[in-house]
């Protein structure tokens, strides 16, 4: 065989060409497309209502996005590793409620009650991770069970009534130098997520497991430990989101964060992650959460009914999943 022989490059598929911006790689296009969509959405809303781009309203958008974004950062770990977590909304509610109960009923110091709430989410996520990794339950079933258990425990602890939060949790709903604390927490959580995914061994392992679990196992990656870790992180970030909700309301509500798991998944997918695993970025998740918050805020400013808002959000989610399907088909072709 001649050493000078070459292999002709394969042509990109039709779907892949459609999803690429001129002169950009597929990965870069996947990162930029949600951001471009966010800019276009803001421009359209500014044309329809100039009040949208006021400083006060933009702060409001940031506060609205903070809870879903923090929850979605945790979801990013799970989706990158090829899983799904349906329990984050209920875990957020349980964490906030248990933290409030520790302060109001068990008379623990406020900071300790806050830590206890965060640990509640960490443990709940780890339990789901053990069920998936060692019990070999599908992630959908394991986290669906945790969704029911966590929500039920929330109702049992609260007896279906709100409980006042500790000053440490209430502080999360305040401002620092004119900047809402939820936005500061959002920024810190985003940086931590990006560092874990891009700068740590466990982050690279998440991508490997999501890309091909069997290949990752044969490469010596401790797949089971990785799975437990991603679900534990998801539970921890969900608990932090629950603290933000309780801080804004100054009380823990038994029905808090109901349905938020769907928004968290949507934010990750809209941000360019793949539900098949192996793809996802913290920056994309942030953009996805902002898109959802901007849509809701813009429709509120325009006076659109909340019922129609759900329809619009559903269509956006469907479009994001459709784009993900096309991207995967293009990759396989």
Steps between C-alpha positions, in 0.01 A plus 500: 500500500638840407593727794378802307144382471241731649147458617244730346322712758136418554245762416282635780142386494216727391377541857849583627549763231169659590591521869840660442565867470725598205865460595429355845555152635199297609589534871545876476175534307320300768634742761421817307157416361318521839680828577402646162144386564504678836622824341235481227231432759608803707503719187150391401365565849672840510328594173164382632541665841790741575445442872650154463865614492478729803749436780231406749335252267833338406574450869157342531583265212825404673323424826234297318769304315715436807298216651457306177861570396646370827281191479592457133873519577458190714290340227783568253727255683237227476415560133867523399546156662209364299234503774192696601379626838127551546524555875672842518180699555386282788852481646514881495170517690609236752834673562338837557233352726741291708728801544206709622388218732850475649490870583137544606438170678838346584644839608823457306706811412404656168829424327487138616143469372620631162781246489257228603272590210788481253611164639143374462519560126844342479382185677179477293699528180754242618219255579370537143855454373549179699169367367614569144863392531478203737132410487504526118168683498436722198565862596146588395350252749743568786453875489126472443484300823712763677266769366207334675691421821646851535169673434322268744758564773464874439127477564550278805754735661294811431156347547417683179571846649780753442781527756702817558864486398814592693666840453785327315257369238299822487824686422512312170199702390656837583736739316871575536604845378190515286560159341251223589669215684334238270690648205828478696423138589418433134839637391693301760311178420569550129874544557514192725315293240732615219810423707378152592409414142805648329782494755462184706548128449144427614370746240687330216377167632139626476546572130662161447219313677234693311672449168544123537454339837647163400807659344544713812485188717757320286723808523514464876257777590303417819163534330291420808675761711460754223125432484459534875697825490293660222171424673637620834607827336159531339335459841737755657428762235126426529525561874674832437218594263254404774681734739468782245126440468452494877714812537296695246171393662637528855338164566521138389195400299387135471423538128812701416685422175217283371575421136838673508674180394354543151629857475843387618517228235374746239767758593777242457367378163428849368858586595633240257539187714405163358253273677707205378792619715857611441414859401425802719651821634433722800483809277241335278289406801512859624385627161221241495375611842516864391300421186224345710502794742500757218208328327294495819592855596440635152161333471406637842598852393295455184201388707485150353297248701699256715317218323642608164841539661500127574418432136791716383745340745389155385562591137846633584587178682374291208709707258812458713457121517436489123826688438678254731362207301615654172844567647538139611389368162754727333774373730423137421485557123 
